[in-house]
Amino acid sequence: WSIVIASGRRRETPRTDVTASGEARGLGLVRGLGYYFLMRYQVVIFDLDGTLRESEPHFMDALRGCLADYGITVDGFEWRLTERWVHRYWAQSPELLQDVAEVGDEGVWTRFICRLMEHAGHMADWEEAEKFAAYVREQYQPRSRVKAGVCETLEALKERVQMGVLSNRMNSFDAELAELGIDGYFDFTVAAGEVGIWKPQPGIFRAALARAGGVSPEEALYVGDNYYADIVGANEAGLDAILLDDRHVFTDVMCTRVERMDEVLLLLDGKRAGSPRHR
């Protein structure tokens, strides 16, 4: 499996969007002096939550419904911005690190709810945020399922490259992969909590490469749904990356973006462009 990517000095270029029809819009792969080279990947690493698996209903949809139950309504555009903020918050943002320092791990959920309600236009004190957080926990009872296009993609890749899963989970998620029926596709898994490093820190990606047998960053591709944690982090570690943005949260970011997992195959068949790095 091969992919054409750019090399050289960075310059401003439009992104590449690959649609379900296989059409590429723009030329987001271009990042250089105008020449290209063929690179073969030895390993493809996937994020877990929001990439390989999803919750039904989606957490953000359920959260918006809970806010509506409290009389707090947010229009579609503003909610998309809120969802983008949620991605950034949990990507080891300064706000998250400040909240952990001030209220500890046990209080982060309530502080997150405070901040989220503020983003939704409602100022909440700690007591109100605690009540709303408890309401969300009570109402939100999702089921886990494999995302569309995942099995087809893994099946197509299994004989061609190593594959692994890297997640910001605290503990091992191997049992969950088995429950989803996709554990047999992967050569290794990495839970950030087990190594004490979290995306987007480059060290967690290097730990995954070590699990892959010491593959170099240039021989690795990462696929994830959080631009801040997955794409920025992978690029900083030297990996190419593809953003899975099926909820249209990051339509304006400068990276290679797909809307379905099976569109990744269009990028790996040698006929579609690869991903830029943001350094």
Kinemage of the C-alpha trace (Angstrom):
@kinemage 1
@onewidth
@group {chain A} dominant
@subgroup {mainchain}
@vectorlist {calphas} color= white
{ca trp a 1} P 0.000 0.000 0.000
{ca ser a 2} L 1.474 3.273 -1.011
{ca ile a 3} L 0.729 6.935 -0.837
{ca val a 4} L 2.144 9.990 -2.539
{ca ile a 5} L 2.996 12.803 -0.154
{ca ala a 6} L 4.845 16.047 -0.444
{ca ser a 7} L 8.263 16.935 0.880
{ca gly a 8} L 10.133 20.186 1.445
{ca arg a 9} L 9.371 23.509 3.039
{ca arg a 10} L 5.849 24.181 4.214
{ca arg a 11} L 3.639 26.565 2.252
{ca glu a 12} L -0.037 27.499 2.346
{ca thr a 13} L -2.231 25.125 0.354
{ca pro a 14} L -5.880 24.094 0.290
{ca arg a 15} L -6.792 20.869 2.062
{ca thr a 16} L -7.818 17.628 0.380
{ca asp a 17} L -11.313 16.305 1.062
{ca val a 18} L -12.088 12.839 -0.234
{ca thr a 19} L -15.802 12.252 -0.696
{ca ala a 20} L -17.723 8.982 -0.755
{ca ser a 21} L -17.710 9.152 -4.549
{ca gly a 22} L -13.917 9.070 -4.502
{ca glu a 23} L -13.408 12.584 -5.782
{ca ala a 24} L -10.592 14.626 -4.289
{ca arg a 25} L -11.248 18.328 -3.816
{ca gly a 26} L -8.290 20.684 -3.499
{ca leu a 27} L -4.699 19.590 -3.075
{ca gly a 28} L -4.110 19.391 0.657
{ca leu a 29} L -1.194 17.013 0.174
{ca val a 30} L 1.005 19.771 -1.228
{ca arg a 31} L 3.525 20.860 1.354
{ca gly a 32} L 6.782 21.579 -0.314
{ca leu a 33} L 8.804 22.662 -3.273
{ca gly a 34} L 6.601 20.923 -5.791
{ca tyr a 35} L 8.097 17.450 -5.981
{ca tyr a 36} L 6.648 14.213 -4.649
{ca phe a 37} L 7.918 10.828 -3.669
{ca leu a 38} L 6.366 7.450 -3.030
{ca met a 39} L 6.357 6.243 0.543
{ca arg a 40} L 5.340 2.825 1.765
{ca tyr a 41} L 3.747 2.549 5.179
{ca gln a 42} L 4.730 -0.341 7.416
{ca val a 43} L 2.051 0.325 10.017
{ca val a 44} L -1.330 2.024 10.224
{ca ile a 45} L -2.388 3.098 13.728
{ca phe a 46} L -5.967 3.966 14.617
{ca asp a 47} L -7.568 5.947 17.393
{ca leu a 48} L -10.343 4.043 19.184
{ca asp a 49} L -13.236 6.216 20.380
{ca gly a 50} L -14.930 8.099 17.566
{ca thr a 51} L -12.710 6.396 14.978
{ca leu a 52} L -13.054 2.613 15.206
{ca arg a 53} L -16.046 2.623 17.527
{ca glu a 54} L -18.881 5.007 18.319
{ca ser a 55} L -21.592 5.365 20.929
{ca glu a 56} L -25.236 5.278 19.971
{ca pro a 57} L -26.582 7.821 20.592
{ca his a 58} L -23.555 10.059 20.143
{ca phe a 59} L -22.485 11.768 23.356
{ca met a 60} L -22.752 15.268 21.892
{ca asp a 61} L -26.271 14.625 20.593
{ca ala a 62} L -27.346 13.302 23.979
{ca leu a 63} L -25.707 16.237 25.734
{ca arg a 64} L -27.538 18.717 23.531
{ca gly a 65} L -30.792 16.958 24.352
{ca cys a 66} L -30.085 17.142 28.077
{ca leu a 67} L -29.393 20.865 27.774
{ca ala a 68} L -32.719 21.278 25.982
{ca asp a 69} L -34.413 19.478 28.878
{ca tyr a 70} L -32.932 22.187 31.100
{ca gly a 71} L -34.306 24.894 28.821
{ca ile a 72} L -30.955 25.637 27.193
{ca thr a 73} L -31.150 25.554 23.392
{ca val a 74} L -28.188 25.857 21.049
{ca asp a 75} L -28.498 26.209 17.274
{ca gly a 76} L -26.669 23.872 14.914
{ca phe a 77} L -23.777 26.161 14.040
{ca glu a 78} L -23.068 27.130 17.639
{ca trp a 79} L -23.310 23.506 18.724
{ca arg a 80} L -20.762 22.503 16.084
{ca leu a 81} L -18.393 25.091 17.554
{ca thr a 82} L -19.115 23.678 21.007
{ca glu a 83} L -18.330 20.168 19.782
{ca arg a 84} L -15.060 21.438 18.385
{ca trp a 85} L -14.260 23.000 21.758
{ca val a 86} L -14.980 19.653 23.450
{ca his a 87} L -12.412 17.968 21.191
{ca arg a 88} L -9.852 20.626 22.094
{ca tyr a 89} L -10.619 20.515 25.822
{ca trp a 90} L -9.950 16.782 26.154
{ca ala a 91} L -6.759 17.000 24.054
{ca gln a 92} L -4.666 17.967 27.082
{ca ser a 93} L -5.715 21.600 26.645
{ca pro a 94} L -4.516 24.328 29.041
{ca glu a 95} L -8.076 24.449 30.424
{ca leu a 96} L -8.060 20.719 31.186
{ca leu a 97} L -4.644 20.865 32.826
{ca gln a 98} L -5.764 23.861 34.891
{ca asp a 99} L -8.922 22.050 35.963
{ca val a 100} L -7.001 18.936 37.001
{ca ala a 101} L -4.625 21.092 39.055
{ca glu a 102} L -7.454 22.988 40.741
{ca val a 103} L -10.151 20.351 41.357
{ca gly a 104} L -8.352 17.035 40.793
{ca asp a 105} L -9.381 14.164 38.572
{ca glu a 106} L -12.572 13.640 40.563
{ca gly a 107} L -13.780 17.174 39.913
{ca val a 108} L -12.835 17.492 36.250
{ca trp a 109} L -16.179 16.213 34.949
{ca thr a 110} L -18.111 18.856 36.890
{ca arg a 111} L -15.688 21.600 35.833
{ca phe a 112} L -16.021 20.437 32.225
{ca ile a 113} L -19.812 20.691 32.511
{ca cys a 114} L -19.449 24.223 33.903
{ca arg a 115} L -17.342 25.233 30.939
{ca leu a 116} L -19.609 23.513 28.446
{ca met a 117} L -22.733 25.203 29.783
{ca glu a 118} L -20.899 28.517 29.501
{ca his a 119} L -20.121 27.731 25.859
{ca ala a 120} L -23.821 27.045 25.403
{ca gly a 121} L -24.580 30.520 26.738
{ca his a 122} L -25.569 29.591 30.286
{ca met a 123} L -23.481 30.511 33.309
{ca ala a 124} L -23.711 27.753 35.916
{ca asp a 125} L -22.309 27.589 39.427
{ca trp a 126} L -20.727 24.426 40.814
{ca glu a 127} L -23.926 23.145 42.425
{ca glu a 128} L -25.967 23.531 39.247
{ca ala a 129} L -23.211 21.910 37.192
{ca glu a 130} L -23.105 18.949 39.580
{ca lys a 131} L -26.861 18.458 39.245
{ca phe a 132} L -26.716 18.669 35.477
{ca ala a 133} L -23.731 16.297 35.319
{ca ala a 134} L -25.676 13.766 37.403
{ca tyr a 135} L -28.659 14.181 35.066
{ca val a 136} L -26.479 13.509 32.029
{ca arg a 137} L -25.064 10.353 33.625
{ca glu a 138} L -28.585 9.160 34.414
{ca gln a 139} L -29.978 9.861 30.962
{ca tyr a 140} L -27.048 8.796 28.825
{ca gln a 141} L -26.990 5.020 28.463
{ca pro a 142} L -25.334 4.425 25.086
{ca arg a 143} L -24.422 1.229 23.320
{ca ser a 144} L -21.063 0.735 21.639
{ca arg a 145} L -20.765 -0.288 17.997
{ca val a 146} L -18.189 -0.458 15.220
{ca lys a 147} L -18.331 2.569 12.925
{ca ala a 148} L -19.403 2.311 9.302
{ca gly a 149} L -16.627 1.275 6.946
{ca val a 150} L -14.276 0.073 9.676
{ca cys a 151} L -14.523 -3.670 9.070
{ca glu a 152} L -14.103 -3.265 5.319
{ca thr a 153} L -11.026 -1.104 5.834
{ca leu a 154} L -9.418 -3.437 8.361
{ca glu a 155} L -10.120 -6.461 6.187
{ca ala a 156} L -8.462 -4.803 3.201
{ca leu a 157} L -5.385 -3.809 5.203
{ca lys a 158} L -4.814 -6.880 7.356
{ca glu a 159} L -2.476 -8.749 4.999
{ca arg a 160} L -0.568 -5.682 3.865
{ca val a 161} L 0.537 -3.698 6.921
{ca gln a 162} L 0.792 -3.963 10.664
{ca met a 163} L -2.134 -2.345 12.454
{ca gly a 164} L -2.458 -0.995 15.951
{ca val a 165} L -4.779 1.030 18.171
{ca leu a 166} L -3.662 4.010 20.252
{ca ser a 167} L -6.134 5.545 22.686
{ca asn a 168} L -6.117 8.104 25.480
{ca arg a 169} L -7.953 5.554 27.609
{ca met a 170} L -6.631 5.059 31.116
{ca asn a 171} L -6.665 1.242 30.995
{ca ser a 172} L -6.354 -1.562 28.474
{ca phe a 173} L -9.254 -1.782 26.014
{ca asp a 174} L -8.376 -5.169 24.509
{ca ala a 175} L -11.528 -6.741 25.949
{ca glu a 176} L -13.680 -4.082 24.295
{ca leu a 177} L -12.061 -4.708 20.932
{ca ala a 178} L -12.896 -8.392 21.399
{ca glu a 179} L -16.518 -7.550 22.237
{ca leu a 180} L -16.712 -5.462 19.069
{ca gly a 181} L -15.312 -8.387 17.092
{ca ile a 182} L -12.314 -6.522 15.660
{ca asp a 183} L -9.495 -7.517 18.024
{ca gly a 184} L -8.057 -10.028 15.560
{ca tyr a 185} L -7.073 -7.309 13.129
{ca phe a 186} L -4.550 -5.621 15.406
{ca asp a 187} L -0.944 -6.439 16.151
{ca phe a 188} L -0.720 -4.174 19.201
{ca thr a 189} L -2.665 -1.717 21.348
{ca val a 190} L -1.529 1.209 23.489
{ca ala a 191} L -3.534 2.819 26.293
{ca ala a 192} L -2.114 6.191 27.296
{ca gly a 193} L -2.795 5.603 30.970
{ca glu a 194} L -0.596 2.510 30.933
{ca val a 195} L 2.438 4.415 29.663
{ca gly a 196} L 1.716 7.726 31.402
{ca ile a 197} L 1.775 9.847 28.247
{ca trp a 198} L -1.271 11.349 26.566
{ca lys a 199} L -2.143 12.496 23.069
{ca pro a 200} L -1.219 14.923 21.619
{ca gln a 201} L 2.203 14.483 23.270
{ca pro a 202} L 4.612 13.025 20.692
{ca gly a 203} L 5.891 10.473 23.199
{ca ile a 204} L 2.699 8.436 23.099
{ca phe a 205} L 2.998 8.044 19.327
{ca arg a 206} L 6.633 7.004 19.717
{ca ala a 207} L 5.496 4.397 22.246
{ca ala a 208} L 3.113 3.014 19.629
{ca leu a 209} L 5.916 2.867 17.052
{ca ala a 210} L 8.023 0.941 19.564
{ca arg a 211} L 5.167 -1.559 19.991
{ca ala a 212} L 5.186 -1.922 16.204
{ca gly a 213} L 8.777 -3.126 16.358
{ca gly a 214} L 10.601 0.165 16.071
{ca val a 215} L 9.005 1.380 12.859
{ca ser a 216} L 10.164 4.881 11.928
{ca pro a 217} L 7.648 7.762 11.968
{ca glu a 218} L 8.013 8.147 8.206
{ca glu a 219} L 6.770 4.576 7.747
{ca ala a 220} L 3.647 5.078 9.859
{ca leu a 221} L 0.181 6.486 9.235
{ca tyr a 222} L -2.255 7.547 11.964
{ca val a 223} L -6.044 7.814 11.624
{ca gly a 224} L -8.159 9.650 14.206
{ca asp a 225} L -11.206 11.869 14.686
{ca asn a 226} L -9.819 14.564 16.988
{ca tyr a 227} L -7.798 17.162 15.095
{ca tyr a 228} L -6.113 18.503 18.236
{ca ala a 229} L -5.169 15.175 19.835
{ca asp a 230} L -4.756 12.932 16.810
{ca ile a 231} L -3.653 14.954 13.815
{ca val a 232} L -1.544 17.619 15.532
{ca gly a 233} L -0.023 15.024 17.849
{ca ala a 234} L 0.807 12.539 15.104
{ca asn a 235} L 2.316 15.236 12.887
{ca glu a 236} L 4.443 16.532 15.747
{ca ala a 237} L 5.753 12.988 16.223
{ca gly a 238} L 6.617 12.792 12.519
{ca leu a 239} L 3.729 10.594 11.363
{ca asp a 240} L 1.382 11.312 8.490
{ca ala a 241} L -2.240 11.464 9.603
{ca ile a 242} L -5.775 11.342 8.243
{ca leu a 243} L -8.696 13.015 10.007
{ca leu a 244} L -11.991 11.120 10.131
{ca asp a 245} L -14.559 13.917 10.360
{ca asp a 246} L -17.941 12.275 9.864
{ca arg a 247} L -19.634 14.902 12.057
{ca his a 248} L -18.248 17.820 10.022
{ca val a 249} L -16.598 19.472 13.009
{ca phe a 250} L -13.286 20.289 11.316
{ca thr a 251} L -14.279 21.214 7.779
{ca asp a 252} L -11.831 24.129 7.612
{ca val a 253} L -8.637 22.644 9.055
{ca met a 254} L -5.483 22.165 6.997
{ca cys a 255} L -5.134 18.402 6.844
{ca thr a 256} L -6.304 15.415 4.856
{ca arg a 257} L -9.890 14.765 5.840
{ca val a 258} L -12.347 11.958 5.103
{ca glu a 259} L -15.968 11.499 6.126
{ca arg a 260} L -16.059 7.683 6.190
{ca met a 261} L -13.462 5.195 7.325
{ca asp a 262} L -13.556 3.250 4.065
{ca glu a 263} L -12.486 6.424 2.240
{ca val a 264} L -9.068 5.904 3.834
{ca leu a 265} L -8.603 3.103 1.303
{ca leu a 266} L -8.916 5.653 -1.489
{ca leu a 267} L -5.860 7.352 -0.028
{ca leu a 268} L -3.898 4.129 0.234
{ca asp a 269} L -4.489 2.674 -3.222
{ca gly a 270} L -1.803 4.807 -4.814
{ca lys a 271} L -4.389 6.901 -6.662
{ca arg a 272} L -5.216 9.472 -4.023
{ca ala a 273} L -3.168 12.019 -2.135
{ca gly a 274} L -1.800 11.718 1.354
{ca ser a 275} L -1.659 13.966 4.335
{ca pro a 276} L 0.436 17.043 5.077
{ca arg a 277} L 2.369 17.540 8.263
{ca his a 278} L 1.895 20.578 10.437
{ca arg a 279} L 5.149 21.592 12.073
